[in-house]
C-alpha cells in the first residue's frame, strides 16, 4: 500500500468516515509480482496500433528479459504474466 492510500486511511479514521471502495476492495498482491507489472507498463508502448492495440511482441519481452538478466524459466514466467495482462 502506498503513501497516498495510507494517508487516506488515516484521514478516514480521524474523520470517522468509511474507507473508499478502492481501498476496501483492494486486491492482495504477492511480493515479487511488481517485476511483471513494470515490464508490462514499459513494453506496452511496443504494441502495434491500428483499430485496437495488438499484443506485445514476443521479441520485445525476450529483449527486456535479457536486459534484466532473467533465466529461461523466469523469461517464460514473464511471457505468461504479460500475456495474461
C-alpha positions in Angstrom: 0.0 0.0 0.0 1.4 3.4 -1.0 1.7 6.6 1.0 -1.4 8.1 -0.6 -3.6 5.1 0.5 -2.1 5.2 4.0 -2.9 8.9 4.2 -6.5 8.3 3.0 -6.9 5.5 5.6 -5.6 7.8 8.4 -7.9 10.7 7.3 -11.0 8.4 7.1 -10.2 7.1 10.6 -9.7 10.5 12.1 -12.9 11.8 10.4 -14.8 8.6 11.2 -15.7 8.1 7.5 -15.9 4.9 5.5 -12.9 3.9 3.5 -13.2 4.4 -0.3 -14.3 1.3 -2.2 -11.0 1.0 -4.0 -9.2 0.6 -0.6 -11.8 -1.7 0.9 -11.7 -4.0 -2.1 -8.0 -3.7 -2.9 -6.6 -7.0 -4.2 -4.0 -8.9 -2.3 -0.8 -9.0 -4.3 2.1 -11.3 -3.7 5.5 -9.9 -3.1 7.7 -10.0 -6.3 5.0 -9.5 -8.9 5.9 -5.9 -9.5 8.6 -7.0 -12.0 5.8 -8.3 -14.3 3.7 -5.2 -13.9 6.7 -2.9 -14.5 7.6 -4.9 -17.6 4.0 -4.7 -18.9 3.9 -0.9 -18.5 7.3 -0.4 -20.1 6.6 -2.8 -23.0 3.0 -1.6 -23.6 4.3 1.1 -25.9 5.8 -1.6 -28.2 2.3 -2.8 -29.3 1.2 -2.3 -32.9 -1.7 0.0 -33.1 -4.5 0.3 -35.6 -8.1 -0.2 -34.8 -7.0 -1.6 -31.5 -3.8 -2.3 -29.6 -2.2 -5.6 -30.6 -0.2 -7.9 -28.4 3.2 -7.0 -27.0 5.7 -8.7 -29.4 7.5 -11.7 -28.0 10.9 -10.4 -29.1 10.5 -7.3 -27.0 9.7 -9.4 -24.0 12.8 -11.5 -24.7 14.9 -8.4 -25.0 13.5 -7.0 -21.8 14.3 -10.3 -20.0 17.8 -10.3 -21.4 18.4 -6.8 -20.1 17.2 -7.9 -16.6 19.4 -11.0 -16.8 16.4 -13.4 -16.3 16.9 -17.1 -16.6 15.0 -19.1 -19.2 12.3 -20.1 -16.6 12.0 -16.5 -15.4 11.6 -15.4 -19.1 8.8 -17.9 -19.6 7.1 -16.6 -16.5 7.5 -13.0 -17.8 5.9 -14.0 -21.1 3.0 -15.7 -19.3 2.2 -12.8 -17.0 2.4 -10.2 -19.7 0.1 -12.2 -21.9 -2.4 -12.5 -19.0 -2.4 -8.8 -18.5 
